[in-house]
Amino acid sequence: MDSREQQQQYCLKWNHHQSNLLKVFARLLGNEQFTDVLLATEGKTIRCHKVVLSACSTYFENLFLTFDEKNQIIILKDTTYDDVFALVEFMYRGEINVGQHQLASLLKTAENLKVKGLAEVTSGAESSQNGSSLGSNGSLTSSNSSTS
């Protein structure tokens, strides 16, 4: 075998890698499989994965780096279960739709938890129209849909 054959490199690419990961993470969340952290607020809990929370939130990343215990329980105060649930959905799926009534508190919680993609949304977005949604890049987009 000559040196040219030894240096030859091949790129192997999985075309649907990202979409597969999103589907698997969503399934694992829904089935509560391989979870290693429990988020608790308002007497309710959500089982999650540290790796997903850490990838999507510098707050959780720093928390888990500082306190790395098995099967941790994180008690979140001054926030609603609905906001925490919606943010977990955002972290696992990359997007959520929320009503205008929930938008202000959700963005405040996202800011407190330093959720990437939402934490940099400004408070000016809070006064948006009905039917607004937060896109995966953290920008507020309007989805004015009419019912027939």
N, CA, C and O atoms as a DFTB+ gen file, in Angstrom:
592 C
 N C O
     1  1       0.855      -1.180       0.000
     2  2       0.000       0.000       0.000
     3  2       0.897       1.238       0.000
     4  3       1.739       1.395       0.883
     5  1       0.720       2.104      -0.973
     6  2       1.566       3.297      -1.031
     7  2       0.974       4.403      -0.158
     8  3      -0.155       4.286       0.318
     9  1       1.732       5.465       0.046
    10  2       1.334       6.542       0.967
    11  2       0.107       7.304       0.474
    12  3      -0.639       7.858       1.281
    13  1      -0.116       7.341      -0.864
    14  2      -1.311       8.037      -1.392
    15  2      -2.588       7.338      -0.941
    16  3      -3.561       8.006      -0.589
    17  1      -2.604       6.019      -0.944
    18  2      -3.780       5.273      -0.520
    19  2      -4.049       5.458       0.960
    20  3      -5.207       5.512       1.376
    21  1      -3.009       5.556       1.755
    22  2      -3.171       5.741       3.193
    23  2      -3.713       7.133       3.519
    24  3      -4.395       7.296       4.531
    25  1      -3.432       8.133       2.696
    26  2      -3.860       9.491       2.962
    27  2      -5.225       9.814       2.375
    28  3      -5.791      10.863       2.682
    29  1      -5.759       8.943       1.547
    30  2      -7.060       9.178       0.929
    31  2      -8.145       9.241       2.016
    32  3      -8.239       8.344       2.855
    33  1      -8.956      10.295       1.995
    34  2     -10.033      10.486       2.966
    35  2     -11.373      10.469       2.257
    36  3     -11.489      10.967       1.137
    37  1     -12.371       9.910       2.884
    38  2     -13.709       9.848       2.311
    39  2     -14.684      10.523       3.266
    40  3     -14.634      10.316       4.479
    41  1     -15.545      11.310       2.715
    42  2     -16.573      11.979       3.508
    43  2     -17.845      11.137       3.457
    44  3     -18.414      10.926       2.386
    45  1     -18.279      10.666       4.602
    46  2     -19.511       9.896       4.712
    47  2     -20.539      10.793       5.380
    48  3     -20.322      11.266       6.496
    49  1     -21.647      11.029       4.711
    50  2     -22.628      11.984       5.219
    51  2     -24.004      11.340       5.317
    52  3     -24.459      10.658       4.398
    53  1     -24.641      11.568       6.428
    54  2     -26.001      11.117       6.661
    55  2     -26.903      12.308       6.355
    56  3     -26.937      13.271       7.121
    57  1     -27.621      12.252       5.260
    58  2     -28.402      13.394       4.783
    59  2     -29.501      13.848       5.741
    60  3     -29.837      15.031       5.768
    61  1     -30.051      12.955       6.506
    62  2     -31.172      13.307       7.384
    63  2     -30.782      13.246       8.865
    64  3     -31.623      12.989       9.726
    65  1     -29.526      13.481       9.145
    66  2     -29.024      13.385      10.515
    67  2     -29.756      14.323      11.471
    68  3     -30.228      13.888      12.521
    69  1     -29.854      15.595      11.122
    70  2     -30.473      16.572      12.020
    71  2     -31.948      16.280      12.250
    72  3     -32.417      16.329      13.387
    73  1     -32.679      15.978      11.192
    74  2     -34.103      15.695      11.358
    75  2     -34.309      14.417      12.163
    76  3     -35.267      14.316      12.930
    77  1     -33.423      13.445      11.996
    78  2     -33.509      12.224      12.788
    79  2     -33.280      12.518      14.268
    80  3     -34.017      12.029      15.124
    81  1     -32.263      13.314      14.563
    82  2     -31.991      13.662      15.959
    83  2     -33.186      14.361      16.596
    84  3     -33.556      14.046      17.728
    85  1     -33.792      15.305      15.886
    86  2     -34.956      16.000      16.419
    87  2     -36.097      15.026      16.708
    88  3     -36.742      15.116      17.753
    89  1     -36.343      14.110      15.800
    90  2     -37.413      13.125      16.004
    91  2     -37.115      12.209      17.177
    92  3     -37.997      11.923      17.987
    93  1     -35.875      11.748      17.270
    94  2     -35.506      10.844      18.364
    95  2     -35.580      11.559      19.706
    96  3     -36.108      11.003      20.670
    97  1     -35.063      12.780      19.787
    98  2     -35.124      13.526      21.043
    99  2     -36.572      13.770      21.461
   100  3     -36.909      13.646      22.638
   101  1     -37.422      14.114      20.508
   102  2     -38.837      14.339      20.815
   103  2     -39.481      13.047      21.315
   104  3     -40.265      13.071      22.263
   105  1     -39.152      11.924      20.683
   106  2     -39.703      10.636      21.132
   107  2     -39.197      10.280      22.522
   108  3     -39.974       9.838      23.369
   109  1     -37.900      10.469      22.766
   110  2     -37.333      10.164      24.078
   111  2     -37.956      11.031      25.165
   112  3     -38.191      10.562      26.279
   113  1     -38.224      12.292      24.845
   114  2     -38.880      13.182      25.802
   115  2     -40.299      12.694      26.074
   116  3     -40.711      12.583      27.229
   117  1     -41.043      12.403      25.012
   118  2     -42.425      11.958      25.157
   119  2     -42.556      10.661      25.932
   120  3     -43.499      10.487      26.704
   121  1     -41.608       9.742      25.728
   122  2     -41.633       8.443      26.411
   123  2     -40.861       8.451      27.727
   124  3     -40.826       7.447      28.439
   125  1     -40.238       9.593      28.050
   126  2     -39.420       9.744      29.257
   127  2     -38.343       8.667      29.338
   128  3     -38.104       8.102      30.405
   129  1     -37.697       8.384      28.213
   130  2     -36.633       7.388      28.162
   131  2     -35.275       8.052      28.302
   132  3     -35.036       9.123      27.743
   133  1     -34.383       7.409      29.054
   134  2     -33.010       7.850      29.272
   135  2     -32.924       9.230      29.926
   136  3     -31.896       9.898      29.810
   137  1     -33.971       9.663      30.602
   138  2     -33.946      10.971      31.250
   139  2     -33.021      10.926      32.462
   140  3     -32.865       9.888      33.106
   141  1     -32.407      12.080      32.760
   142  2     -31.488      12.138      33.883
   143  2     -31.637      13.408      34.716
   144  3     -30.798      13.701      35.569
   145  1     -32.702      14.155      34.466
   146  2     -32.977      15.345      35.267
   147  2     -34.489      15.557      35.313
   148  3     -35.208      15.264      34.358
   149  1     -34.944      16.074      36.447
   150  2     -36.367      16.333      36.647
   151  2     -36.544      17.820      36.921
   152  3     -35.983      18.342      37.885
   153  1     -37.321      18.510      36.082
   154  2     -37.649      19.912      36.317
   155  2     -38.963      19.955      37.080
   156  3     -39.929      19.296      36.697
   157  1     -39.001      20.728      38.157
   158  2     -40.198      20.807      38.982
   159  2     -40.614      22.255      39.170
   160  3     -39.788      23.119      39.463
   161  1     -41.911      22.511      38.998
   162  2     -42.487      23.823      39.258
   163  2     -43.984      23.658      39.462
   164  3     -44.613      22.817      38.820
   165  1     -44.547      24.447      40.343
   166  2     -45.975      24.426      40.654
   167  2     -46.485      23.023      41.004
   168  3     -47.628      22.685      40.695
   169  1     -45.648      22.212      41.642
   170  2     -46.048      20.879      42.048
   171  2     -46.101      19.858      40.926
   172  3     -46.539      18.729      41.146
   173  1     -45.662      20.231      39.722
   174  2     -45.638      19.320      38.582
   175  2     -44.198      19.131      38.136
   176  3     -43.332      19.955      38.433
   177  1     -43.946      18.043      37.421
   178  2     -42.582      17.743      36.987
   179  2     -42.525      17.396      35.503
   180  3     -43.510      16.970      34.900
   181  1     -41.333      17.595      34.937
   182  2     -41.040      17.230      33.555
   183  2     -39.695      16.510      33.556
   184  3     -38.697      17.059      34.022
   185  1     -39.665      15.293      33.039
   186  2     -38.413      14.537      32.923
   187  2     -37.718      14.953      31.624
   188  3     -38.331      14.993      30.557
   189  1     -36.415      15.263      31.741
   190  2     -35.651      15.768      30.591
   191  2     -34.277      15.113      30.531
   192  3     -33.941      14.244      31.336
   193  1     -33.502      15.554      29.560
   194  2     -32.142      15.081      29.344
   195  2     -31.178      16.256      29.541
   196  3     -31.330      17.305      28.915
   197  1     -30.201      16.068      30.406
   198  2     -29.227      17.129      30.679
   199  2     -28.542      17.619      29.407
   200  3     -28.314      18.818      29.245
   201  1     -28.217      16.704      28.515
   202  2     -27.481      17.081      27.298
   203  2     -28.308      18.040      26.440
   204  3     -27.757      18.977      25.862
   205  1     -29.612      17.820      26.351
   206  2     -30.465      18.704      25.552
   207  2     -30.607      20.056      26.249
   208  3     -30.454      21.100      25.615
   209  1     -30.896      20.039      27.546
   210  2     -31.044      21.301      28.282
   211  2     -29.741      22.107      28.245
   212  3     -29.769      23.326      28.078
   213  1     -28.611      21.431      28.398
   214  2     -27.308      22.107      28.380
   215  2     -26.987      22.703      27.016
   216  3     -26.415      23.789      26.926
   217  1     -27.356      21.991      25.957
   218  2     -27.088      22.488      24.607
   219  2     -27.917      23.714      24.284
   220  3     -27.515      24.535      23.460
   221  1     -29.073      23.850      24.924
   222  2     -30.014      24.919      24.578
   223  2     -30.073      26.043      25.608
   224  3     -30.760      27.040      25.384
   225  1     -29.381      25.908      26.716
   226  2     -29.461      26.912      27.772
   227  2     -28.137      27.001      28.517
   228  3     -27.664      26.016      29.084
   229  1     -27.545      28.192      28.510
   230  2     -26.298      28.364      29.255
   231  2     -26.548      28.286      30.763
   232  3     -25.651      27.912      31.519
   233  1     -27.753      28.632      31.201
   234  2     -28.110      28.489      32.625
   235  2     -27.992      27.021      33.040
   236  3     -27.332      26.706      34.031
   237  1     -28.628      26.128      32.286
   238  2     -28.585      24.709      32.625
   239  2     -27.182      24.138      32.439
   240  3     -26.737      23.313      33.237
   241  1     -26.484      24.571      31.394
   242  2     -25.122      24.094      31.175
   243  2     -24.241      24.405      32.383
   244  3     -23.535      23.528      32.880
   245  1     -24.280      25.639      32.849
   246  2     -23.473      26.035      34.006
   247  2     -23.917      25.304      35.272
   248  3     -23.085      24.913      36.092
   249  1     -25.216      25.123      35.428
   250  2     -25.749      24.419      36.594
   251  2     -25.252      22.980      36.634
   252  3     -24.816      22.501      37.681
   253  1     -25.317      22.284      35.493
   254  2     -24.910      20.883      35.450
   255  2     -23.391      20.720      35.537
   256  3     -22.902      19.708      36.040
   257  1     -22.648      21.712      35.049
   258  2     -21.193      21.663      35.211
   259  2     -20.801      21.851      36.670
   260  3     -19.831      21.256      37.138
   261  1     -21.549      22.672      37.382
   262  2     -21.257      22.943      38.791
   263  2     -21.755      21.822      39.691
   264  3     -21.055      21.408      40.615
   265  1     -22.954      21.331      39.428
   266  2     -23.577      20.287      40.242
   267  2     -23.946      19.119      39.339
   268  3     -25.044      19.083      38.784
   269  1     -23.035      18.168      39.192
   270  2     -23.271      17.025      38.306
   271  2     -23.625      15.800      39.143
   272  3     -22.753      15.024      39.534
   273  1     -24.896      15.643      39.404
   274  2     -25.399      14.507      40.173
   275  2     -26.274      13.652      39.281
   276  3     -26.828      14.143      38.297
   277  1     -26.405      12.386      39.610
   278  2     -27.299      11.508      38.862
   279  2     -28.735      11.822      39.256
   280  3     -29.028      12.093      40.421
   281  1     -29.620      11.781      38.273
   282  2     -31.055      11.983      38.495
   283  2     -31.355      13.230      39.329
   284  3     -32.046      13.163      40.346
   285  1     -30.828      14.356      38.881
   286  2     -31.024      15.620      39.576
   287  2     -32.469      16.090      39.512
   288  3     -33.196      15.790      38.565
   289  1     -32.866      16.824      40.529
   290  2     -34.160      17.499      40.551
   291  2     -33.873      18.991      40.609
   292  3     -33.197      19.461      41.524
   293  1     -34.383      19.735      39.635
   294  2     -34.214      21.186      39.581
   295  2     -35.573      21.808      39.880
   296  3     -36.530      21.615      39.129
   297  1     -35.655      22.551      40.974
   298  2     -36.896      23.232      41.343
   299  2     -36.821      24.656      40.811
   300  3     -35.938      25.427      41.187
   301  1     -37.755      24.992      39.936
   302  2     -37.794      26.324      39.324
   303  2     -38.878      27.143      40.011
   304  3     -40.054      26.782      39.989
   305  1     -38.468      28.243      40.615
   306  2     -39.411      29.132      41.302
   307  2     -39.751      30.309      40.403
   308  3     -39.051      30.586      39.429
   309  1     -40.818      30.988      40.737
   310  2     -41.234      32.208      40.037
   311  2     -41.481      31.984      38.543
   312  3     -41.212      32.862      37.724
   313  1     -41.988      30.820      38.204
   314  2     -42.352      30.525      36.822
   315  2     -43.502      29.530      36.818
   316  3     -43.717      28.809      37.793
   317  1     -44.231      29.499      35.722
   318  2     -45.368      28.589      35.639
   319  2     -44.954      27.285      34.959
   320  3     -43.988      27.234      34.197
   321  1     -45.708      26.246      35.256
   322  2     -45.482      24.960      34.602
   323  2     -45.661      25.092      33.096
   324  3     -44.888      24.528      32.322
   325  1     -46.689      25.843      32.678
   326  2     -46.948      26.008      31.239
   327  2     -45.757      26.627      30.521
   328  3     -45.414      26.208      29.415
   329  1     -45.118      27.630      31.142
   330  2     -43.947      28.258      30.529
   331  2     -42.770      27.289      30.455
   332  3     -42.092      27.208      29.431
   333  1     -42.529      26.559      31.535
   334  2     -41.421      25.602      31.548
   335  2     -41.668      24.496      30.528
   336  3     -40.757      24.105      29.799
   337  1     -42.895      23.995      30.476
   338  2     -43.238      22.953      29.507
   339  2     -43.025      23.452      28.076
   340  3     -42.459      22.740      27.246
   341  1     -43.474      24.666      27.791
   342  2     -43.314      25.241      26.454
   343  2     -41.832      25.423      26.111
   344  3     -41.424      25.167      24.978
   345  1     -41.034      25.857      27.071
   346  2     -39.600      26.039      26.810
   347  2     -38.898      24.705      26.579
   348  3     -37.998      24.614      25.745
   349  1     -39.301      23.682      27.305
   350  2     -38.735      22.350      27.069
   351  2     -39.097      21.891      25.654
   352  3     -38.252      21.355      24.937
   353  1     -40.344      22.102      25.259
   354  2     -40.759      21.764      23.891
   355  2     -39.905      22.531      22.874
   356  3     -39.479      21.965      21.868
   357  1     -39.657      23.813      23.137
   358  2     -38.831      24.630      22.243
   359  2     -37.421      24.053      22.138
   360  3     -36.859      23.969      21.046
   361  1     -36.856      23.657      23.273
   362  2     -35.495      23.137      23.273
   363  2     -35.394      21.803      22.526
   364  3     -34.378      21.526      21.888
   365  1     -36.425      20.993      22.601
   366  2     -36.399      19.687      21.933
   367  2     -36.800      19.766      20.466
   368  3     -36.308      18.985      19.651
   369  1     -37.680      20.690      20.121
   370  2     -38.221      20.723      18.757
   371  2     -37.718      21.899      17.917
   372  3     -37.767      21.858      16.687
   373  1     -37.235      22.944      18.590
   374  2     -36.709      24.092      17.864
   375  2     -37.733      25.155      17.562
   376  3     -37.384      26.205      17.023
   377  1     -38.996      24.915      17.894
   378  2     -40.029      25.928      17.686
   379  2     -41.252      25.588      18.526
   380  3     -41.494      24.431      18.871
   381  1     -42.011      26.621      18.843
   382  2     -43.279      26.464      19.563
   383  2     -44.237      27.548      19.096
   384  3     -43.814      28.563      18.542
   385  1     -45.500      27.336      19.315
   386  2     -46.524      28.356      19.101
   387  2     -47.157      28.646      20.449
   388  3     -47.574      27.732      21.162
   389  1     -47.226      29.916      20.790
   390  2     -47.822      30.313      22.067
   391  2     -48.810      31.441      21.824
   392  3     -48.679      32.212      20.873
   393  1     -49.790      31.519      22.694
   394  2     -50.760      32.597      22.610
   395  2     -50.183      33.894      23.153
   396  3     -49.209      33.889      23.906
   397  1     -50.788      34.989      22.768
   398  2     -50.318      36.300      23.205
   399  2     -50.349      36.426      24.723
   400  3     -49.489      37.084      25.308
   401  1     -51.341      35.797      25.367
   402  2     -51.468      35.870      26.819
   403  2     -50.272      35.242      27.539
   404  3     -49.978      35.620      28.673
   405  1     -49.580      34.297      26.907
   406  2     -48.455      33.604      27.522
   407  2     -47.100      34.183      27.115
   408  3     -46.085      33.891      27.747
   409  1     -47.082      34.997      26.070
   410  2     -45.830      35.434      25.469
   411  2     -44.912      36.182      26.442
   412  3     -43.719      35.883      26.509
   413  1     -45.439      37.133      27.183
   414  2     -44.597      37.945      28.079
   415  2     -43.936      37.087      29.156
   416  3     -42.733      37.206      29.389
   417  1     -44.707      36.228      29.810
   418  2     -44.136      35.405      30.878
   419  2     -43.173      34.364      30.312
   420  3     -42.161      34.049      30.938
   421  1     -43.481      33.830      29.134
   422  2     -42.600      32.851      28.502
   423  2     -41.245      33.473      28.176
   424  3     -40.203      32.876      28.445
   425  1     -41.261      34.670      27.599
   426  2     -39.997      35.335      27.254
   427  2     -39.197      35.700      28.496
   428  3     -37.967      35.650      28.480
   429  1     -39.885      36.067      29.569
   430  2     -39.195      36.370      30.836
   431  2     -38.521      35.114      31.383
   432  3     -37.371      35.161      31.820
   433  1     -39.233      34.002      31.358
   434  2     -38.667      32.740      31.822
   435  2     -37.509      32.312      30.925
   436  3     -36.487      31.841      31.424
   437  1     -37.654      32.467      29.618
   438  2     -36.583      32.135      28.686
   439  2     -35.345      32.979      28.961
   440  3     -34.220      32.482      28.897
   441  1     -35.553      34.239      29.265
   442  2     -34.437      35.133      29.595
   443  2     -33.752      34.681      30.891
   444  3     -32.524      34.637      30.961
   445  1     -34.540      34.347      31.908
   446  2     -33.991      33.894      33.189
   447  2     -33.205      32.592      33.043
   448  3     -32.178      32.403      33.694
   449  1     -33.692      31.703      32.190
   450  2     -33.032      30.411      31.993
   451  2     -31.997      30.453      30.868
   452  3     -31.355      29.446      30.568
   453  1     -31.842      31.623      30.249
   454  2     -30.869      31.833      29.171
   455  2     -31.036      30.797      28.045
   456  3     -30.079      30.152      27.617
   457  1     -32.286      30.666      27.585
   458  2     -32.597      29.721      26.516
   459  2     -32.139      30.318      25.190
   460  3     -32.588      31.390      24.787
   461  1     -31.251      29.615      24.530
   462  2     -30.713      30.083      23.249
   463  2     -31.833      30.159      22.220
   464  3     -32.687      29.275      22.148
   465  1     -31.820      31.227      21.423
   466  2     -32.841      31.421      20.411
   467  2     -34.026      32.221      20.900
   468  3     -34.782      32.754      20.088
   469  1     -34.210      32.321      22.219
   470  2     -35.305      33.116      22.779
   471  2     -34.821      34.196      23.730
   472  3     -35.467      35.236      23.859
   473  1     -33.713      33.973      24.389
   474  2     -33.244      34.907      25.410
   475  2     -32.910      36.273      24.838
   476  3     -32.970      37.272      25.556
   477  1     -32.553      36.338      23.537
   478  2     -32.204      37.631      22.961
   479  2     -33.382      38.337      22.312
   480  3     -33.206      39.408      21.731
   481  1     -34.599      37.756      22.396
   482  2     -35.791      38.428      21.882
   483  2     -36.093      39.606      22.800
   484  3     -36.126      39.445      24.020
   485  1     -36.311      40.775      22.233
   486  2     -36.510      41.969      23.041
   487  2     -37.932      42.044      23.567
   488  3     -38.829      41.371      23.059
   489  1     -38.131      42.862      24.583
   490  2     -39.451      42.996      25.187
   491  2     -40.445      43.667      24.255
   492  3     -41.647      43.610      24.517
   493  1     -39.999      44.297      23.181
   494  2     -40.898      44.902      22.211
   495  2     -41.775      43.870      21.518
   496  3     -42.831      44.208      20.982
   497  1     -41.345      42.627      21.527
   498  2     -42.119      41.560      20.899
   499  2     -43.370      41.229      21.698
   500  3     -44.304      40.630      21.166
   501  1     -43.398      41.611      22.967
   502  2     -44.512      41.255      23.831
   503  2     -45.814      41.901      23.390
   504  3     -46.885      41.367      23.681
   505  1     -45.757      43.019      22.707
   506  2     -46.974      43.723      22.307
   507  2     -47.385      43.379      20.879
   508  3     -48.063      44.162      20.215
   509  1     -46.973      42.207      20.416
   510  2     -47.283      41.784      19.054
   511  2     -48.751      41.393      18.905
   512  3     -49.488      41.301      19.887
   513  1     -49.158      41.168      17.664
   514  2     -50.539      40.813      17.353
   515  2     -50.877      39.406      17.809
   516  3     -49.992      38.613      18.131
   517  1     -52.179      39.105      17.831
   518  2     -52.630      37.736      18.090
   519  2     -52.132      36.844      16.976
   520  3     -51.913      37.301      15.854
   521  1     -51.949      35.547      17.289
   522  2     -51.508      34.608      16.275
   523  2     -50.016      34.665      16.026
   524  3     -49.537      34.136      15.023
   525  1     -49.281      35.290      16.911
   526  2     -47.838      35.364      16.727
   527  2     -47.197      34.065      17.167
   528  3     -47.734      33.354      18.016
   529  1     -46.061      33.760      16.596
   530  2     -45.304      32.596      17.009
   531  2     -43.830      32.965      17.033
   532  3     -43.391      33.880      16.336
   533  1     -43.080      32.242      17.842
   534  2     -41.652      32.452      17.907
   535  2     -40.981      31.428      17.023
   536  3     -41.140      30.224      17.222
   537  1     -40.237      31.900      16.052
   538  2     -39.545      31.004      15.140
   539  2     -38.311      30.416      15.789
   540  3     -37.898      30.856      16.861
   541  1     -37.722      29.428      15.147
   542  2     -36.583      28.720      15.715
   543  2     -35.348      29.605      15.851
   544  3     -34.439      29.267      16.610
   545  1     -35.290      30.719      15.144
   546  2     -34.155      31.615      15.282
   547  2     -34.404      32.678      16.340
   548  3     -33.607      33.604      16.494
   549  1     -35.510      32.550      17.072
   550  2     -35.812      33.474      18.137
   551  2     -36.553      34.707      17.672
   552  3     -36.899      35.551      18.499
   553  1     -36.809      34.845      16.398
   554  2     -37.512      36.029      15.916
   555  2     -39.013      35.819      16.015
   556  3     -39.505      34.696      15.895
   557  1     -39.712      36.874      16.228
   558  2     -41.166      36.812      16.337
   559  2     -41.752      36.911      14.944
   560  3     -41.472      37.854      14.204
   561  1     -42.567      35.930      14.594
   562  2     -43.208      35.965      13.284
   563  2     -44.710      35.889      13.463
   564  3     -45.204      35.209      14.363
   565  1     -45.419      36.573      12.623
   566  2     -46.866      36.615      12.726
   567  2     -47.468      35.548      11.825
   568  3     -47.050      35.369      10.681
   569  1     -48.452      34.849      12.359
   570  2     -49.152      33.837      11.557
   571  2     -50.638      34.135      11.613
   572  3     -51.413      33.389      12.211
   573  1     -51.023      35.220      10.992
   574  2     -52.428      35.614      10.978
   575  2     -53.229      34.667      10.106
   576  3     -53.337      34.853       8.894
   577  1     -53.785      33.657      10.736
   578  2     -54.583      32.685       9.997
   579  2     -56.050      32.877      10.335
   580  3     -56.409      33.100      11.492
   581  1     -56.885      32.788       9.329
   582  2     -58.300      32.941       9.567
   583  2     -58.978      31.591       9.526
   584  3     -58.565      30.705       8.778
   585  1     -60.012      31.432      10.322
   586  2     -60.740      30.178      10.330
   587  2     -61.933      30.284       9.415
   588  3     -62.551      31.344       9.310
   589  1     -62.262      29.185       8.747
   590  2     -63.379      29.224       7.814
   591  2     -64.552      28.446       8.343
   592  3     -65.589      28.368       7.685
